[in-house]
Amino acid sequence: MQFNQILSRSRELVRARSVQPSDALAIAVDEAIEGSETSLSEADVLLRASQLLEGFGPLQALIDDESIEEIWINRPNEIFFYDADGKHCLEIEFGEREIRSVVQRMLRHSKRKIDRLTPYVDADLEDGSRLHVVIPEVTRNHWSLNIRKFKSSPLGLEDLLVQGAITDTQFELLLDAARSGSSVLVCGATQAGKTTLLSALLGELNDAERIVSCEDTFEISLNHRDWVAMQTRPSGIEGQSDIGLRELVRQALRMRPSRLVIGEVRGAEALDMLVALNSGIPGMGTIHAPSAIGALEKLKLLPLLAGENITERFLVPTIKSAIDLVVHCHRDQSGRRRVTEILEVTNDLVF
């Protein structure tokens, strides 16, 4: 009997939405026993299949389902997830103690921790998914967790063209920007496809490029021979001090990058990025903003968080010389992602 087939069948049942994850394994085991010529008992089959499913309990089948892009929990006994058909909710037996146990297992890979002194955490899972957890007293009553999944095989610009996320004209413009050494800022709302597009742009670079990326948690997916990926480290891990994005950018500049990448520009590291790009190193990154102009306006404000003597008179020309293109990604109510705007940053642009 093939135990992997039992595992596959249980996940198939979950994907079909016909049963809850807690029932899928039992059904798959029953079907396997009925169609098997071996003498294994139901207990033996259930034990072996359960070992295969051990991972992250009832979340494992959802994590393994490639059609699901995000999973979250607000309270015990409910699991929400989002796929191409929209939002779904599974009501299963998954108590507070089990949730805590699964979260602790999830954090082993990143060696990060969560407790009353550190009541929230961002971490990456072994498959590249991003985990975010917040616990009381920051949340009102229960542990809250989100798992953002990323495709194991990164999409290229041609894939986005086929999917309709970009037009033929946008494809040519973005391809030329990536290969010519333009600095590109990708903007949009949460889940608009910013990191997917960023990874696709980086995927167009040739082997002669040396890429160094800086992120809060590893999200960029890339197959490139000369790539160094770095992520921040929060304080409190075995008494160690924190390592923020500003420090990562400084370290990146000592690594001879031909492309500097910041996964998400959200704070004072914007100043370090602008200074680096103005030194002649092409770069790419993402930023949360409602439009291309909005992204530039935000980029004009974030360096002020560095607390240094910086003025708008300095920042505007600095941004214009550092950024070549701003690409805005949008996700509509149906869940479709597409590029809605590509803005060329020129000297006469007002923002």
Helices and strands as residue ranges (DSSP letters): H 3-15, H 21-34, H 42-53, G 57-59, H 60-64, E 68-73, E 78-83, E 86-91, H 96-107, E 120-124, E 130-134, E 144-148, H 157-163, H 168-180, E 184-188, H 194-202, E 211-215, E 227-231, H 245-253, E 259-262, H 269-277, E 283-288, H 292-301, G 302-306, H 312-322, E 325-331, E 337-344
